[in-house]
Amino acid sequence: MSGKRGVTLRAQWLGKHLKELRERADLTLKEAGDYLQRDGSTVSRFEAGLYPARTPDVLALLDLYGVTEPNEREGLIRLSREVWQNGWWDSYSGDVSHGIVDYAWLENRAKKISSFEAFMIPGQFQTRDYMEAVIREEDSDAPDDQINRWIEFRLARQKILTADSFGIASIIDESALRRAIGGSEIMRNQLAWLTKCASLPNVEIRVLPLTTGAHASPDGSFHIFELPEPYPAIAYVPTPAGSIYVEDRAADVLKLKYDRIRHDSLEPDDSLALIAAVASNLPTD
């Protein structure tokens, strides 16, 4: 691969961990660079994610920094390989934003995703017709071939639902069920598909009813990725200006919000009953 790839979450994440390890070892950029027979500015670019460290450099730095814990070493070595390897999602990097490519990468690494969706059916459960209606409204000037490419990317992401050792728990605001995106027929089919997805053993779907009133996330949707050791949870917040990824305390805040919203949500069986009731009340187009 060319070294001119855009800065990705993977590269930034690897750099962040390398910087933390260097500082923990009380070493300067120059000292780390001298060990690698490079200058300190190269190590600085590694740490900023501007030019990701390749695996031999990561191995050398882990030795220099005294990292001996097997899980920590293996996790960072694996990440250094993934930074330079193409997953299926990277083939779409010319069609979708880096933030969404990073989202697909996290989806494929996560053990579990917990999400709150305030405005629409979660992407993992969208039918093709529903997602096309969403995309055409959001990007009304996009040509058909571009729209089809975006749809293809979203559908490819849904394969994660059948992956081993993966779980997804999604809370959907009732207003998202009642917004008939694409018309009644498309919405009716969408709600039927959502119900079918809820029957999968690794899927939990809950509805936050309108009767709840105010809730813990009035500003909108967010997703929390639980990742394998040694990595912490990462939270994703979509905004009109782009994707935001946070970890540590910021992710913990969103975890607490999720728990509060879940407490106010209907149980899964009651949620499915409400989804069925909404579908039955849709008018005939």
Backbone torsions as a table, in degrees:
resi	resn	phi	psi	omega
1	MET	NA	153.6	176.6
2	SER	-73.8	148.4	176.3
3	GLY	-77.0	1.8	-175.4
4	LYS	-94.8	19.6	178.3
5	ARG	-69.1	154.5	-178.2
6	GLY	-67.9	160.0	176.8
7	VAL	-67.8	124.1	-178.1
8	THR	-114.2	165.7	175.0
9	LEU	-58.6	-37.9	178.7
10	ARG	-57.4	-48.1	-178.9
11	ALA	-65.6	-41.9	179.7
12	GLN	-65.7	-38.5	-178.8
13	TRP	-67.0	-44.9	177.4
14	LEU	-59.6	-46.5	-179.7
15	GLY	-62.0	-40.1	179.9
16	LYS	-60.8	-44.0	-179.3
17	HIS	-68.5	-38.6	178.4
18	LEU	-64.7	-39.0	178.0
19	LYS	-64.3	-44.0	179.5
20	GLU	-61.4	-39.8	179.9
21	LEU	-68.5	-39.3	178.1
22	ARG	-63.7	-44.5	-179.9
23	GLU	-67.0	-35.1	177.0
24	ARG	-64.1	-34.1	178.5
25	ALA	-82.3	-2.5	178.7
26	ASP	59.2	46.6	178.0
27	LEU	-116.6	149.2	178.5
28	THR	-88.3	166.9	174.9
29	LEU	-59.2	-40.1	-179.4
30	LYS	-64.2	-41.9	179.7
31	GLU	-64.0	-41.4	177.4
32	ALA	-66.1	-40.3	178.6
33	GLY	-64.3	-42.4	178.7
34	ASP	-59.5	-39.8	-179.6
35	TYR	-63.2	-36.6	179.6
36	LEU	-85.7	-2.6	-173.3
37	GLN	60.6	41.3	174.7
38	ARG	-132.3	174.8	177.0
39	ASP	-91.4	166.0	-176.7
40	GLY	-63.5	-29.1	-179.9
41	SER	-65.7	-29.8	177.0
42	THR	-66.8	-43.8	177.5
43	VAL	-63.7	-36.8	177.4
44	SER	-62.3	-39.6	177.7
45	ARG	-67.8	-36.5	173.6
46	PHE	-56.0	-50.1	-173.5
47	GLU	-68.9	-27.9	178.5
48	ALA	-84.9	-9.3	-177.9
49	GLY	79.6	6.8	-179.2
50	LEU	-71.5	-34.2	173.8
51	TYR	-139.9	102.4	-173.1
52	PRO	-62.9	140.3	175.4
53	ALA	-66.2	136.2	174.7
54	ARG	-82.7	164.7	-171.3
55	THR	-56.1	-44.4	179.3
56	PRO	-59.8	-37.4	177.9
57	ASP	-68.6	-38.7	178.2
58	VAL	-63.5	-44.3	178.2
59	LEU	-58.4	-44.5	-179.8
60	ALA	-64.4	-42.3	-179.6
61	LEU	-66.8	-38.5	177.8
62	LEU	-61.4	-39.0	176.3
63	ASP	-65.1	-44.8	-179.2
64	LEU	-62.7	-38.9	-175.9
65	TYR	-84.0	-0.6	176.1
66	GLY	72.3	31.3	179.5
67	VAL	-85.5	110.6	-177.0
68	THR	-116.5	-14.2	-178.2
69	GLU	-65.8	121.6	-171.4
70	PRO	-57.4	-44.6	-178.4
71	ASN	-64.3	-39.7	179.9
72	GLU	-65.9	-44.0	179.3
73	ARG	-63.5	-48.8	-176.6
74	GLU	-63.9	-38.4	179.6
75	GLY	-61.7	-44.3	-178.9
76	LEU	-73.6	-34.2	176.3
77	ILE	-65.7	-42.8	177.9
78	ARG	-62.4	-42.7	179.6
79	LEU	-63.3	-39.1	179.5
80	SER	-63.0	-31.7	176.8
81	ARG	-73.9	-41.8	-177.2
82	GLU	-66.2	-28.7	178.4
83	VAL	-59.4	-35.4	-175.3
84	TRP	-102.9	-6.2	178.4
85	GLN	-94.5	151.8	175.6
86	ASN	-95.2	121.4	165.8
87	GLY	-88.4	174.7	-178.9
88	TRP	-59.6	-31.3	-176.9
89	TRP	-67.0	-28.8	-177.9
90	ASP	-68.6	-21.8	178.3
91	SER	-68.2	-12.4	178.9
92	TYR	-100.9	7.8	-173.1
93	SER	-64.8	-20.6	176.0
94	GLY	-83.9	-8.3	-175.5
95	ASP	-110.6	-27.3	-178.6
96	VAL	-127.2	166.0	-177.0
97	SER	-69.1	156.9	176.4
98	HIS	-58.4	-34.1	-178.9
99	GLY	-61.9	-38.4	-179.7
100	ILE	-77.2	-33.4	173.6
101	VAL	-62.2	-42.6	176.5
102	ASP	-61.8	-37.6	178.8
103	TYR	-60.6	-45.3	179.4
104	ALA	-62.8	-37.4	177.2
105	TRP	-62.8	-45.2	179.0
106	LEU	-64.1	-40.4	177.1
107	GLU	-54.0	-42.4	-175.8
108	ASN	-79.4	-10.0	176.2
109	ARG	-102.0	-21.1	-170.3
110	ALA	-70.4	147.4	169.1
111	LYS	-84.0	-33.0	-178.8
112	LYS	-155.1	145.1	172.6
113	ILE	-121.0	127.6	173.7
114	SER	-113.7	128.8	-174.9
115	SER	-138.6	152.4	169.1
116	PHE	-119.1	122.9	-179.6
117	GLU	-112.2	116.5	-174.3
118	ALA	-93.5	-21.7	-167.8
119	PHE	-123.8	-20.9	-177.3
120	MET	-154.5	171.7	175.5
121	ILE	-65.1	136.8	-179.9
122	PRO	-56.4	145.1	-176.5
123	GLY	-56.9	-34.2	-178.5
124	GLN	-64.0	-19.7	-175.3
125	PHE	-115.9	10.2	-177.2
126	GLN	-79.5	139.2	170.2
127	THR	-76.5	163.8	179.9
128	ARG	-60.6	-44.7	-177.9
129	ASP	-64.1	-40.0	179.4
130	TYR	-64.4	-48.3	-178.2
131	MET	-65.6	-33.5	177.2
132	GLU	-65.1	-40.2	178.2
133	ALA	-63.3	-40.4	178.0
134	VAL	-63.3	-48.3	-176.3
135	ILE	-64.8	-43.0	-178.2
136	ARG	-65.3	-32.6	177.5
137	GLU	-74.2	-37.5	-178.1
138	GLU	-73.6	-38.0	-177.8
139	ASP	-127.7	70.9	-171.4
140	SER	-66.3	-20.6	-178.8
141	ASP	-94.9	-1.6	-177.2
142	ALA	-70.3	139.7	177.7
143	PRO	-70.0	159.7	-176.1
144	ASP	-59.0	-39.3	-177.6
145	ASP	-66.4	-33.5	176.8
146	GLN	-70.3	-42.2	178.1
147	ILE	-61.0	-42.7	178.3
148	ASN	-62.7	-34.9	178.5
149	ARG	-67.5	-42.1	177.8
150	TRP	-63.7	-41.4	178.9
151	ILE	-63.9	-42.8	178.8
152	GLU	-58.4	-42.0	179.1
153	PHE	-63.4	-45.2	-179.2
154	ARG	-65.3	-40.5	179.4
155	LEU	-66.1	-37.6	178.5
156	ALA	-62.7	-35.2	179.1
157	ARG	-64.4	-27.0	-176.1
158	GLN	-70.3	-11.4	177.2
159	LYS	-63.0	-19.4	-179.9
160	ILE	-61.8	-23.6	-177.0
161	LEU	-62.8	-26.3	-178.9
162	THR	-101.6	8.9	-179.2
163	ALA	-74.5	146.8	176.1
164	ASP	-70.7	152.1	175.6
165	SER	55.4	39.5	177.9
166	PHE	-135.2	138.4	177.3
167	GLY	-134.4	151.9	177.5
168	ILE	-138.1	129.3	177.6
169	ALA	-121.6	117.0	-173.9
170	SER	-123.1	130.1	173.3
171	ILE	-107.4	127.0	-176.7
172	ILE	-116.6	128.8	175.5
173	ASP	-65.4	138.4	-177.8
174	GLU	-56.9	-31.8	180.0
175	SER	-61.0	-30.3	178.0
176	ALA	-68.1	-30.9	177.7
177	LEU	-72.0	-31.6	-173.7
178	ARG	-90.3	-10.9	177.1
179	ARG	-82.5	106.3	-172.4
180	ALA	-79.0	73.7	179.9
181	ILE	-65.7	125.7	179.8
182	GLY	83.7	-3.6	-178.0
183	GLY	105.3	169.6	-173.1
184	SER	-63.8	-41.8	-176.3
185	GLU	-66.6	-44.8	177.6
186	ILE	-62.2	-40.9	-178.3
187	MET	-69.0	-37.6	178.4
188	ARG	-62.3	-44.8	178.0
189	ASN	-65.0	-35.7	179.1
190	GLN	-64.9	-43.6	-179.6
191	LEU	-68.2	-33.4	176.1
192	ALA	-65.7	-40.3	179.4
193	TRP	-69.1	-37.6	177.1
194	LEU	-60.2	-41.8	177.7
195	THR	-63.1	-40.2	178.5
196	LYS	-65.6	-42.0	178.3
197	CYS	-61.0	-34.1	-179.1
198	ALA	-64.9	-18.2	179.5
199	SER	-81.6	-10.1	178.6
200	LEU	-67.0	142.9	-173.9
201	PRO	-65.9	-22.2	-177.0
202	ASN	-102.2	13.2	-175.6
203	VAL	-119.2	133.5	171.4
204	GLU	-125.6	125.2	178.6
205	ILE	-121.2	127.5	176.7
206	ARG	-126.8	154.2	178.1
207	VAL	-115.4	133.5	172.2
208	LEU	-90.7	109.3	-173.8
209	PRO	-71.5	152.2	178.4
210	LEU	-62.7	-26.6	-179.7
211	THR	-67.0	-13.2	177.6
212	THR	-63.6	-31.2	-176.2
213	GLY	78.4	-138.3	179.6
214	ALA	-63.8	146.4	179.4
215	HIS	-138.0	-178.7	-168.5
216	ALA	-75.8	-10.4	-179.4
217	SER	-132.3	68.2	-178.6
218	PRO	-65.9	-18.8	-179.3
219	ASP	-83.0	-9.4	173.6
220	GLY	128.2	-155.7	-168.6
221	SER	-79.7	158.3	171.0
222	PHE	-161.5	157.1	-179.5
223	HIS	-130.6	144.0	178.8
224	ILE	-122.0	124.9	179.2
225	PHE	-101.7	121.5	171.8
226	GLU	-94.7	120.9	-171.6
227	LEU	-110.6	160.8	178.6
228	PRO	-64.3	157.1	174.1
229	GLU	-58.3	143.9	9.2
230	PRO	-99.8	21.0	-171.5
231	TYR	-87.9	144.1	177.3
232	PRO	-78.6	170.6	174.3
233	ALA	-67.0	146.8	175.9
234	ILE	-122.6	136.9	177.9
235	ALA	-109.8	144.8	179.8
236	TYR	-119.7	131.8	178.4
237	VAL	-125.5	113.5	177.3
238	PRO	-77.6	139.1	176.0
239	THR	-136.0	159.8	176.7
240	PRO	-59.6	-23.4	-178.3
241	ALA	-92.9	-3.2	179.9
242	GLY	136.0	179.4	-176.0
243	SER	-84.7	141.7	174.6
244	ILE	-120.8	129.2	176.4
245	TYR	-117.9	133.5	-179.7
246	VAL	-136.0	156.9	174.7
247	GLU	-139.6	-168.8	178.0
248	ASP	56.4	-130.9	-172.6
249	ARG	-64.3	-37.7	-179.6
250	ALA	-63.8	-39.3	176.9
251	ALA	-67.9	-36.8	178.8
252	ASP	-62.9	-36.9	177.9
253	VAL	-61.9	-42.9	179.8
254	LEU	-69.9	-31.7	174.0
255	LYS	-60.8	-43.7	178.8
256	LEU	-64.2	-40.1	176.4
257	LYS	-61.1	-44.4	179.9
258	TYR	-59.6	-45.2	-178.9
259	ASP	-61.8	-38.7	179.4
260	ARG	-68.1	-41.2	178.5
261	ILE	-66.1	-40.6	179.1
262	ARG	-61.9	-39.4	178.9
263	HIS	-60.9	-34.4	-178.3
264	ASP	-87.1	-6.3	-175.8
265	SER	-86.4	162.9	175.8
266	LEU	-73.3	152.5	172.4
267	GLU	-63.6	157.4	-176.7
268	PRO	-52.1	-45.2	-179.3
269	ASP	-65.2	-41.5	177.9
270	ASP	-67.1	-33.0	177.6
271	SER	-64.9	-43.0	178.9
272	LEU	-65.1	-35.5	177.4
273	ALA	-64.7	-38.9	178.6
274	LEU	-69.0	-40.1	177.3
275	ILE	-59.7	-43.0	178.8
276	ALA	-63.8	-40.4	180.0
277	ALA	-65.2	-41.4	177.7
278	VAL	-62.4	-43.7	-179.3
279	ALA	-63.1	-40.3	-177.9
280	SER	-68.2	-22.8	-178.1
281	ASN	-93.6	0.6	178.6
282	LEU	-69.1	136.7	179.4
283	PRO	-71.8	161.7	175.1
284	THR	-82.3	126.8	-178.7
285	ASP	-64.7	NA	NA
